[in-house]
């Protein structure tokens, strides 16, 4: 996302795998019994400080989720994963339905969205 020659915000998408043992039991029991499950990682979603709290983060996240959904027919993905770096980011993602991996509540802040599971 850019305004003139400057960058307002950005994100990256990449393939990812989830160990089913990291998921809450109520989600893991609904998924195939594989050692690793395919997912999509939204990496480094960020908005320039001058543009924060103006809706650009939401716009970037929704664009990323649309792209994740569009590619699931070509590259299977059961979930979308983000790595939130602080409490403010955790709250942002949780407001869009992401849930925190149980094993990461006091360590790395990995979040996983309910909406990506079908």
Backbone atoms as SQL, in Angstrom:
CREATE TABLE atoms (id INTEGER PRIMARY KEY, chain TEXT, resi INTEGER, resn TEXT, atom TEXT, x REAL, y REAL, z REAL);
INSERT INTO atoms VALUES
  (1, 'A', 1, 'UNK', 'N', 0.863, -1.150, 0.000),
  (2, 'A', 1, 'UNK', 'CA', 0.000, 0.000, 0.000),
  (3, 'A', 1, 'UNK', 'C', 0.912, 1.216, 0.000),
  (4, 'A', 2, 'UNK', 'N', 0.662, 2.125, -0.925),
  (5, 'A', 2, 'UNK', 'CA', 1.545, 3.276, -1.047),
  (6, 'A', 2, 'UNK', 'C', 0.756, 4.551, -1.292),
  (7, 'A', 3, 'UNK', 'N', 1.364, 5.659, -0.919),
  (8, 'A', 3, 'UNK', 'CA', 0.826, 6.981, -1.205),
  (9, 'A', 3, 'UNK', 'C', 1.952, 7.757, -1.856),
  (10, 'A', 4, 'UNK', 'N', 1.800, 8.056, -3.126),
  (11, 'A', 4, 'UNK', 'CA', 2.903, 8.701, -3.837),
  (12, 'A', 4, 'UNK', 'C', 4.108, 7.783, -3.818),
  (13, 'A', 5, 'UNK', 'N', 5.294, 8.344, -3.565),
  (14, 'A', 5, 'UNK', 'CA', 6.497, 7.501, -3.541),
  (15, 'A', 5, 'UNK', 'C', 6.706, 6.779, -2.203),
  (16, 'A', 6, 'UNK', 'N', 5.895, 7.102, -1.177),
  (17, 'A', 6, 'UNK', 'CA', 6.086, 6.502, 0.143),
  (18, 'A', 6, 'UNK', 'C', 5.230, 5.271, 0.369),
  (19, 'A', 7, 'UNK', 'N', 5.674, 4.428, 1.281),
  (20, 'A', 7, 'UNK', 'CA', 4.942, 3.207, 1.629),
  (21, 'A', 7, 'UNK', 'C', 4.149, 3.464, 2.904),
  (22, 'A', 8, 'UNK', 'N', 2.847, 3.160, 2.850),
  (23, 'A', 8, 'UNK', 'CA', 1.982, 3.302, 4.017),
  (24, 'A', 8, 'UNK', 'C', 2.027, 2.035, 4.859),
  (25, 'A', 9, 'UNK', 'N', 2.013, 0.874, 4.203),
  (26, 'A', 9, 'UNK', 'CA', 2.033, -0.387, 4.918),
  (27, 'A', 9, 'UNK', 'C', 2.282, -1.540, 3.969),
  (28, 'A', 10, 'UNK', 'N', 2.505, -2.714, 4.542),
  (29, 'A', 10, 'UNK', 'CA', 2.806, -3.891, 3.734),
  (30, 'A', 10, 'UNK', 'C', 2.558, -5.155, 4.538),
  (31, 'A', 11, 'UNK', 'N', 2.538, -6.292, 3.837),
  (32, 'A', 11, 'UNK', 'CA', 2.501, -7.608, 4.468),
  (33, 'A', 11, 'UNK', 'C', 3.100, -8.609, 3.494),
  (34, 'A', 12, 'UNK', 'N', 3.420, -9.788, 4.004),
  (35, 'A', 12, 'UNK', 'CA', 3.886, -10.873, 3.151),
  (36, 'A', 12, 'UNK', 'C', 3.012, -12.101, 3.415),
  (37, 'A', 13, 'UNK', 'N', 2.914, -12.963, 2.432),
  (38, 'A', 13, 'UNK', 'CA', 2.202, -14.238, 2.568),
  (39, 'A', 13, 'UNK', 'C', 3.160, -15.361, 2.215),
  (40, 'A', 14, 'UNK', 'N', 3.112, -16.441, 2.978),
  (41, 'A', 14, 'UNK', 'CA', 3.935, -17.604, 2.651),
  (42, 'A', 14, 'UNK', 'C', 3.260, -18.868, 3.173),
  (43, 'A', 15, 'UNK', 'N', 3.671, -19.994, 2.618),
  (44, 'A', 15, 'UNK', 'CA', 3.165, -21.282, 3.081),
  (45, 'A', 15, 'UNK', 'C', 3.717, -21.554, 4.472),
  (46, 'A', 16, 'UNK', 'N', 2.959, -22.306, 5.248),
  (47, 'A', 16, 'UNK', 'CA', 3.303, -22.553, 6.641),
  (48, 'A', 16, 'UNK', 'C', 2.711, -23.901, 7.033),
  (49, 'A', 17, 'UNK', 'N', 3.213, -24.507, 8.070),
  (50, 'A', 17, 'UNK', 'CA', 2.598, -25.724, 8.600),
  (51, 'A', 17, 'UNK', 'C', 2.353, -25.561, 10.091),
  (52, 'A', 18, 'UNK', 'N', 1.312, -26.231, 10.554),
  (53, 'A', 18, 'UNK', 'CA', 0.936, -26.189, 11.974),
  (54, 'A', 18, 'UNK', 'C', 1.000, -27.608, 12.513),
  (55, 'A', 19, 'UNK', 'N', 1.606, -27.772, 13.658),
  (56, 'A', 19, 'UNK', 'CA', 1.567, -29.037, 14.375),
  (57, 'A', 19, 'UNK', 'C', 0.212, -29.089, 15.077),
  (58, 'A', 20, 'UNK', 'N', -0.636, -30.084, 14.774),
  (59, 'A', 20, 'UNK', 'CA', -1.964, -30.136, 15.391),
  (60, 'A', 20, 'UNK', 'C', -1.924, -30.121, 16.921),
  (61, 'A', 21, 'UNK', 'N', -0.840, -30.577, 17.504),
  (62, 'A', 21, 'UNK', 'CA', -0.707, -30.565, 18.962),
  (63, 'A', 21, 'UNK', 'C', -0.641, -29.166, 19.547),
  (64, 'A', 22, 'UNK', 'N', -0.364, -28.164, 18.722),
  (65, 'A', 22, 'UNK', 'CA', -0.318, -26.777, 19.188),
  (66, 'A', 22, 'UNK', 'C', -1.704, -26.142, 19.279),
  (67, 'A', 23, 'UNK', 'N', -2.695, -26.769, 18.646),
  (68, 'A', 23, 'UNK', 'CA', -4.030, -26.187, 18.568),
  (69, 'A', 23, 'UNK', 'C', -4.872, -26.548, 19.777),
  (70, 'A', 24, 'UNK', 'N', -5.885, -25.724, 20.070),
  (71, 'A', 24, 'UNK', 'CA', -6.834, -26.097, 21.122),
  (72, 'A', 24, 'UNK', 'C', -7.517, -27.412, 20.733),
  (73, 'A', 25, 'UNK', 'N', -7.794, -28.258, 21.711),
  (74, 'A', 25, 'UNK', 'CA', -8.387, -29.576, 21.452),
  (75, 'A', 25, 'UNK', 'C', -9.672, -29.491, 20.635),
  (76, 'A', 26, 'UNK', 'N', -10.516, -28.488, 20.912),
  (77, 'A', 26, 'UNK', 'CA', -11.790, -28.393, 20.203),
  (78, 'A', 26, 'UNK', 'C', -11.612, -28.115, 18.702),
  (79, 'A', 27, 'UNK', 'N', -10.475, -27.553, 18.308),
  (80, 'A', 27, 'UNK', 'CA', -10.180, -27.361, 16.889),
  (81, 'A', 27, 'UNK', 'C', -9.445, -28.566, 16.316),
  (82, 'A', 28, 'UNK', 'N', -8.470, -29.066, 17.038),
  (83, 'A', 28, 'UNK', 'CA', -7.649, -30.183, 16.547),
  (84, 'A', 28, 'UNK', 'C', -8.488, -31.420, 16.264),
  (85, 'A', 29, 'UNK', 'N', -9.514, -31.676, 17.072),
  (86, 'A', 29, 'UNK', 'CA', -10.326, -32.887, 16.886),
  (87, 'A', 29, 'UNK', 'C', -11.159, -32.832, 15.611),
  (88, 'A', 30, 'UNK', 'N', -11.339, -31.658, 15.006),
  (89, 'A', 30, 'UNK', 'CA', -12.132, -31.512, 13.780),
  (90, 'A', 30, 'UNK', 'C', -11.285, -31.606, 12.517),
  (91, 'A', 31, 'UNK', 'N', -9.984, -31.719, 12.685),
  (92, 'A', 31, 'UNK', 'CA', -9.073, -31.671, 11.545),
  (93, 'A', 31, 'UNK', 'C', -8.505, -33.044, 11.215),
  (94, 'A', 32, 'UNK', 'N', -8.014, -33.202, 9.988),
  (95, 'A', 32, 'UNK', 'CA', -7.399, -34.486, 9.613),
  (96, 'A', 32, 'UNK', 'C', -6.231, -34.835, 10.536),
  (97, 'A', 33, 'UNK', 'N', -5.984, -36.112, 10.695),
  (98, 'A', 33, 'UNK', 'CA', -4.906, -36.600, 11.563),
  (99, 'A', 33, 'UNK', 'C', -3.597, -36.687, 10.784),
  (100, 'A', 34, 'UNK', 'N', -2.977, -35.572, 10.549),
  (101, 'A', 34, 'UNK', 'CA', -1.679, -35.504, 9.870),
  (102, 'A', 34, 'UNK', 'C', -0.659, -34.934, 10.844),
  (103, 'A', 35, 'UNK', 'N', 0.618, -35.255, 10.666),
  (104, 'A', 35, 'UNK', 'CA', 1.633, -34.713, 11.579),
  (105, 'A', 35, 'UNK', 'C', 1.762, -33.191, 11.459),
  (106, 'A', 36, 'UNK', 'N', 1.497, -32.663, 10.281),
  (107, 'A', 36, 'UNK', 'CA', 1.530, -31.214, 10.066),
  (108, 'A', 36, 'UNK', 'C', 0.364, -30.838, 9.158),
  (109, 'A', 37, 'UNK', 'N', -0.226, -29.685, 9.423),
  (110, 'A', 37, 'UNK', 'CA', -1.358, -29.216, 8.642),
  (111, 'A', 37, 'UNK', 'C', -0.956, -27.972, 7.844),
  (112, 'A', 38, 'UNK', 'N', -1.406, -27.885, 6.593),
  (113, 'A', 38, 'UNK', 'CA', -1.033, -26.738, 5.769),
  (114, 'A', 38, 'UNK', 'C', -1.753, -25.470, 6.208),
  (115, 'A', 39, 'UNK', 'N', -1.027, -24.378, 6.200),
  (116, 'A', 39, 'UNK', 'CA', -1.583, -23.074, 6.580),
  (117, 'A', 39, 'UNK', 'C', -0.893, -21.995, 5.751),
  (118, 'A', 40, 'UNK', 'N', -1.373, -20.784, 5.906),
  (119, 'A', 40, 'UNK', 'CA', -0.754, -19.628, 5.267),
  (120, 'A', 40, 'UNK', 'C', -0.325, -18.665, 6.364),
  (121, 'A', 41, 'UNK', 'N', 0.880, -18.182, 6.272),
  (122, 'A', 41, 'UNK', 'CA', 1.415, -17.228, 7.248),
  (123, 'A', 41, 'UNK', 'C', 1.332, -15.818, 6.677),
  (124, 'A', 42, 'UNK', 'N', 0.672, -14.934, 7.419),
  (125, 'A', 42, 'UNK', 'CA', 0.736, -13.505, 7.098),
  (126, 'A', 42, 'UNK', 'C', 1.915, -12.984, 7.898),
  (127, 'A', 43, 'UNK', 'N', 2.975, -12.645, 7.206),
  (128, 'A', 43, 'UNK', 'CA', 4.177, -12.193, 7.884),
  (129, 'A', 43, 'UNK', 'C', 4.351, -10.686, 7.814),
  (130, 'A', 44, 'UNK', 'N', 4.814, -10.132, 8.858),
  (131, 'A', 44, 'UNK', 'CA', 5.225, -8.726, 8.901),
  (132, 'A', 44, 'UNK', 'C', 4.173, -7.730, 8.438),
  (133, 'A', 45, 'UNK', 'N', 2.916, -7.921, 8.789),
  (134, 'A', 45, 'UNK', 'CA', 1.924, -6.907, 8.474),
  (135, 'A', 45, 'UNK', 'C', 2.260, -5.666, 9.285),
  (136, 'A', 46, 'UNK', 'N', 2.469, -4.552, 8.604),
  (137, 'A', 46, 'UNK', 'CA', 2.891, -3.333, 9.303),
  (138, 'A', 46, 'UNK', 'C', 2.352, -2.097, 8.593),
  (139, 'A', 47, 'UNK', 'N', 2.113, -1.060, 9.391),
  (140, 'A', 47, 'UNK', 'CA', 1.669, 0.234, 8.876),
  (141, 'A', 47, 'UNK', 'C', 2.613, 1.299, 9.425),
  (142, 'A', 48, 'UNK', 'N', 3.038, 2.211, 8.566),
  (143, 'A', 48, 'UNK', 'CA', 3.891, 3.327, 8.969),
  (144, 'A', 48, 'UNK', 'C', 3.225, 4.052, 10.145),
  (145, 'A', 49, 'UNK', 'N', 4.011, 4.444, 11.141),
  (146, 'A', 49, 'UNK', 'CA', 3.477, 5.092, 12.346),
  (147, 'A', 49, 'UNK', 'C', 2.598, 6.304, 12.024),
  (148, 'A', 50, 'UNK', 'N', 2.932, 7.030, 10.990),
  (149, 'A', 50, 'UNK', 'CA', 2.157, 8.229, 10.635),
  (150, 'A', 50, 'UNK', 'C', 0.746, 7.892, 10.167),
  (151, 'A', 51, 'UNK', 'N', 0.526, 6.643, 9.769),
  (152, 'A', 51, 'UNK', 'CA', -0.771, 6.245, 9.229),
  (153, 'A', 51, 'UNK', 'C', -1.522, 5.270, 10.127),
  (154, 'A', 52, 'UNK', 'N', -0.992, 4.983, 11.306),
  (155, 'A', 52, 'UNK', 'CA', -1.652, 4.039, 12.204),
  (156, 'A', 52, 'UNK', 'C', -2.938, 4.657, 12.753),
  (157, 'A', 53, 'UNK', 'N', -3.880, 3.771, 13.094),
  (158, 'A', 53, 'UNK', 'CA', -5.184, 4.150, 13.642),
  (159, 'A', 53, 'UNK', 'C', -6.041, 4.929, 12.642),
  (160, 'A', 54, 'UNK', 'N', -5.831, 4.649, 11.360),
  (161, 'A', 54, 'UNK', 'CA', -6.627, 5.290, 10.307),
  (162, 'A', 54, 'UNK', 'C', -7.294, 4.246, 9.414),
  (163, 'A', 55, 'UNK', 'N', -7.271, 2.971, 9.842),
  (164, 'A', 55, 'UNK', 'CA', -7.943, 1.918, 9.095),
  (165, 'A', 55, 'UNK', 'C', -7.074, 1.184, 8.087),
  (166, 'A', 56, 'UNK', 'N', -5.811, 1.585, 7.953),
  (167, 'A', 56, 'UNK', 'CA', -4.951, 0.929, 6.966),
  (168, 'A', 56, 'UNK', 'C', -4.576, -0.492, 7.385),
  (169, 'A', 57, 'UNK', 'N', -4.412, -0.719, 8.691),
  (170, 'A', 57, 'UNK', 'CA', -4.112, -2.080, 9.162),
  (171, 'A', 57, 'UNK', 'C', -5.249, -3.026, 8.834),
  (172, 'A', 58, 'UNK', 'N', -6.462, -2.577, 9.062),
  (173, 'A', 58, 'UNK', 'CA', -7.630, -3.395, 8.729),
  (174, 'A', 58, 'UNK', 'C', -7.686, -3.654, 7.228),
  (175, 'A', 59, 'UNK', 'N', -7.445, -2.633, 6.432),
  (176, 'A', 59, 'UNK', 'CA', -7.476, -2.792, 4.978),
  (177, 'A', 59, 'UNK', 'C', -6.431, -3.803, 4.509),
  (178, 'A', 60, 'UNK', 'N', -5.232, -3.718, 5.071),
  (179, 'A', 60, 'UNK', 'CA', -4.176, -4.668, 4.710),
  (180, 'A', 60, 'UNK', 'C', -4.540, -6.086, 5.147),
  (181, 'A', 61, 'UNK', 'N', -5.047, -6.230, 6.379),
  (182, 'A', 61, 'UNK', 'CA', -5.414, -7.563, 6.877),
  (183, 'A', 61, 'UNK', 'C', -6.515, -8.174, 6.013),
  (184, 'A', 62, 'UNK', 'N', -7.540, -7.408, 5.698),
  (185, 'A', 62, 'UNK', 'CA', -8.632, -7.938, 4.883),
  (186, 'A', 62, 'UNK', 'C', -8.153, -8.300, 3.480),
  (187, 'A', 63, 'UNK', 'N', -7.257, -7.505, 2.919),
  (188, 'A', 63, 'UNK', 'CA', -6.698, -7.840, 1.610),
  (189, 'A', 63, 'UNK', 'C', -5.900, -9.144, 1.687),
  (190, 'A', 64, 'UNK', 'N', -5.105, -9.284, 2.744),
  (191, 'A', 64, 'UNK', 'CA', -4.316, -10.506, 2.925),
  (192, 'A', 64, 'UNK', 'C', -5.226, -11.726, 3.074),
  (193, 'A', 65, 'UNK', 'N', -6.291, -11.593, 3.870),
  (194, 'A', 65, 'UNK', 'CA', -7.208, -12.724, 4.067),
  (195, 'A', 65, 'UNK', 'C', -7.927, -13.090, 2.770),
  (196, 'A', 66, 'UNK', 'N', -8.296, -12.096, 1.970),
  (197, 'A', 66, 'UNK', 'CA', -8.925, -12.378, 0.670),
  (198, 'A', 66, 'UNK', 'C', -7.962, -13.147, -0.226),
  (199, 'A', 67, 'UNK', 'N', -6.709, -12.744, -0.236),
  (200, 'A', 67, 'UNK', 'CA', -5.716, -13.442, -1.062),
  (201, 'A', 67, 'UNK', 'C', -5.487, -14.859, -0.551),
  (202, 'A', 68, 'UNK', 'N', -5.453, -15.027, 0.768),
  (203, 'A', 68, 'UNK', 'CA', -5.296, -16.376, 1.345),
  (204, 'A', 68, 'UNK', 'C', -6.450, -17.267, 0.907),
  (205, 'A', 69, 'UNK', 'N', -7.657, -16.756, 1.002),
  (206, 'A', 69, 'UNK', 'CA', -8.832, -17.534, 0.619),
  (207, 'A', 69, 'UNK', 'C', -8.799, -17.874, -0.872),
  (208, 'A', 70, 'UNK', 'N', -8.417, -16.908, -1.692),
  (209, 'A', 70, 'UNK', 'CA', -8.392, -17.121, -3.148),
  (210, 'A', 70, 'UNK', 'C', -7.404, -18.201, -3.562),
  (211, 'A', 71, 'UNK', 'N', -6.337, -18.378, -2.811),
  (212, 'A', 71, 'UNK', 'CA', -5.318, -19.360, -3.194),
  (213, 'A', 71, 'UNK', 'C', -5.558, -20.747, -2.611),
  (214, 'A', 72, 'UNK', 'N', -6.543, -20.902, -1.732),
  (215, 'A', 72, 'UNK', 'CA', -6.748, -22.210, -1.103),
  (216, 'A', 72, 'UNK', 'C', -7.140, -23.294, -2.095),
  (217, 'A', 73, 'UNK', 'N', -7.747, -22.933, -3.222),
  (218, 'A', 73, 'UNK', 'CA', -8.107, -23.952, -4.206),
  (219, 'A', 73, 'UNK', 'C', -6.881, -24.472, -4.959),
  (220, 'A', 74, 'UNK', 'N', -5.810, -23.691, -4.977),
  (221, 'A', 74, 'UNK', 'CA', -4.585, -24.096, -5.665),
  (222, 'A', 74, 'UNK', 'C', -3.538, -24.662, -4.714),
  (223, 'A', 75, 'UNK', 'N', -3.459, -24.106, -3.541),
  (224, 'A', 75, 'UNK', 'CA', -2.496, -24.561, -2.534),
  (225, 'A', 75, 'UNK', 'C', -3.260, -24.704, -1.229),
  (226, 'A', 76, 'UNK', 'N', -3.583, -25.923, -0.853),
  (227, 'A', 76, 'UNK', 'CA', -4.403, -26.169, 0.323),
  (228, 'A', 76, 'UNK', 'C', -3.902, -25.460, 1.564),
  (229, 'A', 77, 'UNK', 'N', -4.849, -24.908, 2.317),
  (230, 'A', 77, 'UNK', 'CA', -4.517, -24.212, 3.549),
  (231, 'A', 77, 'UNK', 'C', -5.727, -24.299, 4.470),
  (232, 'A', 78, 'UNK', 'N', -5.515, -24.786, 5.686),
  (233, 'A', 78, 'UNK', 'CA', -6.604, -24.926, 6.648),
  (234, 'A', 78, 'UNK', 'C', -6.725, -23.739, 7.583),
  (235, 'A', 79, 'UNK', 'N', -5.708, -22.886, 7.605),
  (236, 'A', 79, 'UNK', 'CA', -5.699, -21.787, 8.565),
  (237, 'A', 79, 'UNK', 'C', -4.826, -20.652, 8.060),
  (238, 'A', 80, 'UNK', 'N', -5.023, -19.518, 8.697),
  (239, 'A', 80, 'UNK', 'CA', -4.149, -18.369, 8.483),
  (240, 'A', 80, 'UNK', 'C', -3.478, -18.096, 9.821),
  (241, 'A', 81, 'UNK', 'N', -2.174, -17.957, 9.811),
  (242, 'A', 81, 'UNK', 'CA', -1.396, -17.758, 11.035),
  (243, 'A', 81, 'UNK', 'C', -0.687, -16.415, 10.967),
  (244, 'A', 82, 'UNK', 'N', -0.647, -15.724, 12.097),
  (245, 'A', 82, 'UNK', 'CA', 0.139, -14.498, 12.220),
  (246, 'A', 82, 'UNK', 'C', 1.016, -14.619, 13.452),
  (247, 'A', 83, 'UNK', 'N', 2.051, -13.841, 13.510),
  (248, 'A', 83, 'UNK', 'CA', 2.918, -13.785, 14.686),
  (249, 'A', 83, 'UNK', 'C', 2.855, -12.372, 15.237),
  (250, 'A', 84, 'UNK', 'N', 2.064, -12.195, 16.275),
  (251, 'A', 84, 'UNK', 'CA', 1.894, -10.879, 16.882),
  (252, 'A', 84, 'UNK', 'C', 3.056, -10.594, 17.808),
  (253, 'A', 85, 'UNK', 'N', 3.649, -9.410, 17.669),
  (254, 'A', 85, 'UNK', 'CA', 4.855, -9.117, 18.439),
  (255, 'A', 85, 'UNK', 'C', 4.610, -8.458, 19.787),
  (256, 'A', 86, 'UNK', 'N', 3.387, -8.010, 20.064),
  (257, 'A', 86, 'UNK', 'CA', 3.118, -7.377, 21.353),
  (258, 'A', 86, 'UNK', 'C', 1.626, -7.446, 21.668),
  (259, 'A', 87, 'UNK', 'N', 1.260, -6.999, 22.871),
  (260, 'A', 87, 'UNK', 'CA', -0.130, -7.093, 23.326),
  (261, 'A', 87, 'UNK', 'C', -1.074, -6.292, 22.435),
  (262, 'A', 88, 'UNK', 'N', -0.626, -5.162, 21.940),
  (263, 'A', 88, 'UNK', 'CA', -1.462, -4.335, 21.059),
  (264, 'A', 88, 'UNK', 'C', -1.782, -5.088, 19.765),
  (265, 'A', 89, 'UNK', 'N', -0.786, -5.771, 19.210),
  (266, 'A', 89, 'UNK', 'CA', -0.997, -6.560, 17.995),
  (267, 'A', 89, 'UNK', 'C', -1.911, -7.751, 18.277),
  (268, 'A', 90, 'UNK', 'N', -1.756, -8.374, 19.441),
  (269, 'A', 90, 'UNK', 'CA', -2.622, -9.495, 19.814),
  (270, 'A', 90, 'UNK', 'C', -4.072, -9.033, 19.845),
  (271, 'A', 91, 'UNK', 'N', -4.329, -7.891, 20.473),
  (272, 'A', 91, 'UNK', 'CA', -5.693, -7.361, 20.539),
  (273, 'A', 91, 'UNK', 'C', -6.238, -7.059, 19.148),
  (274, 'A', 92, 'UNK', 'N', -5.399, -6.500, 18.277),
  (275, 'A', 92, 'UNK', 'CA', -5.812, -6.195, 16.905),
  (276, 'A', 92, 'UNK', 'C', -6.281, -7.471, 16.206),
  (277, 'A', 93, 'UNK', 'N', -5.459, -8.519, 16.231),
  (278, 'A', 93, 'UNK', 'CA', -5.815, -9.755, 15.546),
  (279, 'A', 93, 'UNK', 'C', -7.010, -10.452, 16.198),
  (280, 'A', 94, 'UNK', 'N', -7.088, -10.424, 17.517),
  (281, 'A', 94, 'UNK', 'CA', -8.219, -11.051, 18.188),
  (282, 'A', 94, 'UNK', 'C', -9.527, -10.353, 17.836),
  (283, 'A', 95, 'UNK', 'N', -9.481, -9.068, 17.566),
  (284, 'A', 95, 'UNK', 'CA', -10.703, -8.350, 17.191),
  (285, 'A', 95, 'UNK', 'C', -11.236, -8.815, 15.834),
  (286, 'A', 96, 'UNK', 'N', -10.425, -9.529, 15.073),
  (287, 'A', 96, 'UNK', 'CA', -10.839, -10.088, 13.787),
  (288, 'A', 96, 'UNK', 'C', -11.051, -11.593, 13.848),
  (289, 'A', 97, 'UNK', 'N', -11.120, -12.156, 15.050),
  (290, 'A', 97, 'UNK', 'CA', -11.431, -13.571, 15.206),
  (291, 'A', 97, 'UNK', 'C', -10.243, -14.496, 15.323),
  (292, 'A', 98, 'UNK', 'N', -9.036, -13.969, 15.395),
  (293, 'A', 98, 'UNK', 'CA', -7.872, -14.828, 15.587),
  (294, 'A', 98, 'UNK', 'C', -7.847, -15.294, 17.034),
  (295, 'A', 99, 'UNK', 'N', -7.400, -16.535, 17.211),
  (296, 'A', 99, 'UNK', 'CA', -7.263, -17.068, 18.567),
  (297, 'A', 99, 'UNK', 'C', -5.809, -17.439, 18.802),
  (298, 'A', 100, 'UNK', 'N', -5.380, -17.279, 20.036),
  (299, 'A', 100, 'UNK', 'CA', -3.988, -17.543, 20.375),
  (300, 'A', 100, 'UNK', 'C', -3.748, -19.031, 20.574),
  (301, 'A', 101, 'UNK', 'N', -2.649, -19.518, 20.016),
  (302, 'A', 101, 'UNK', 'CA', -2.261, -20.910, 20.253),
  (303, 'A', 101, 'UNK', 'C', -2.039, -21.084, 21.753),
  (304, 'A', 102, 'UNK', 'N', -2.591, -22.127, 22.379),
  (305, 'A', 102, 'UNK', 'CA', -2.455, -22.311, 23.827),
  (306, 'A', 102, 'UNK', 'C', -1.011, -22.347, 24.322),
  (307, 'A', 103, 'UNK', 'N', -0.119, -22.998, 23.583),
  (308, 'A', 103, 'UNK', 'CA', 1.269, -23.122, 24.030),
  (309, 'A', 103, 'UNK', 'C', 2.059, -21.831, 23.902),
  (310, 'A', 104, 'UNK', 'N', 1.460, -20.802, 23.311),
  (311, 'A', 104, 'UNK', 'CA', 2.188, -19.559, 23.085),
  (312, 'A', 104, 'UNK', 'C', 1.619, -18.396, 23.886),
  (313, 'A', 105, 'UNK', 'N', 0.822, -18.690, 24.903),
  (314, 'A', 105, 'UNK', 'CA', 0.229, -17.612, 25.692),
  (315, 'A', 105, 'UNK', 'C', 1.268, -16.851, 26.510),
  (316, 'A', 106, 'UNK', 'N', 2.385, -17.491, 26.842),
  (317, 'A', 106, 'UNK', 'CA', 3.432, -16.815, 27.607),
  (318, 'A', 106, 'UNK', 'C', 4.754, -16.773, 26.869),
  (319, 'A', 107, 'UNK', 'N', 4.751, -17.160, 25.609),
  (320, 'A', 107, 'UNK', 'CA', 5.973, -17.183, 24.813),
  (321, 'A', 107, 'UNK', 'C', 5.727, -16.490, 23.494),
  (322, 'A', 108, 'UNK', 'N', 6.250, -17.049, 22.397),
  (323, 'A', 108, 'UNK', 'CA', 6.013, -16.437, 21.087),
  (324, 'A', 108, 'UNK', 'C', 4.521, -16.250, 20.859),
  (325, 'A', 109, 'UNK', 'N', 4.141, -15.126, 20.330),
  (326, 'A', 109, 'UNK', 'CA', 2.738, -14.774, 20.205),
  (327, 'A', 109, 'UNK', 'C', 2.154, -15.225, 18.873),
  (328, 'A', 110, 'UNK', 'N', 2.004, -16.518, 18.684),
  (329, 'A', 110, 'UNK', 'CA', 1.395, -17.041, 17.465),
  (330, 'A', 110, 'UNK', 'C', -0.120, -17.032, 17.615),
  (331, 'A', 111, 'UNK', 'N', -0.799, -16.526, 16.625),
  (332, 'A', 111, 'UNK', 'CA', -2.252, -16.503, 16.634),
  (333, 'A', 111, 'UNK', 'C', -2.759, -17.277, 15.428),
  (334, 'A', 112, 'UNK', 'N', -3.954, -17.780, 15.558),
  (335, 'A', 112, 'UNK', 'CA', -4.527, -18.609, 14.509),
  (336, 'A', 112, 'UNK', 'C', -5.997, -18.223, 14.368),
  (337, 'A', 113, 'UNK', 'N', -6.484, -18.056, 13.174),
  (338, 'A', 113, 'UNK', 'CA', -7.845, -17.595, 12.997),
  (339, 'A', 113, 'UNK', 'C', -8.867, -18.721, 12.910),
  (340, 'A', 114, 'UNK', 'N', -9.990, -18.576, 13.563),
  (341, 'A', 114, 'UNK', 'CA', -11.082, -19.551, 13.499),
  (342, 'A', 114, 'UNK', 'C', -11.658, -19.598, 12.093),
  (343, 'A', 115, 'UNK', 'N', -11.696, -18.503, 11.425),
  (344, 'A', 115, 'UNK', 'CA', -12.370, -18.404, 10.139),
  (345, 'A', 115, 'UNK', 'C', -11.690, -19.232, 9.051),
  (346, 'A', 116, 'UNK', 'N', -10.421, -19.494, 9.185),
  (347, 'A', 116, 'UNK', 'CA', -9.690, -20.228, 8.154),
  (348, 'A', 116, 'UNK', 'C', -9.951, -21.725, 8.211),
  (349, 'A', 117, 'UNK', 'N', -10.501, -22.206, 9.314),
  (350, 'A', 117, 'UNK', 'CA', -10.811, -23.642, 9.425),
  (351, 'A', 117, 'UNK', 'C', -12.177, -23.912, 8.850),
  (352, 'A', 118, 'UNK', 'N', -12.284, -24.969, 8.011),
  (353, 'A', 118, 'UNK', 'CA', -13.599, -25.306, 7.473),
  (354, 'A', 118, 'UNK', 'C', -13.871, -26.792, 7.598);
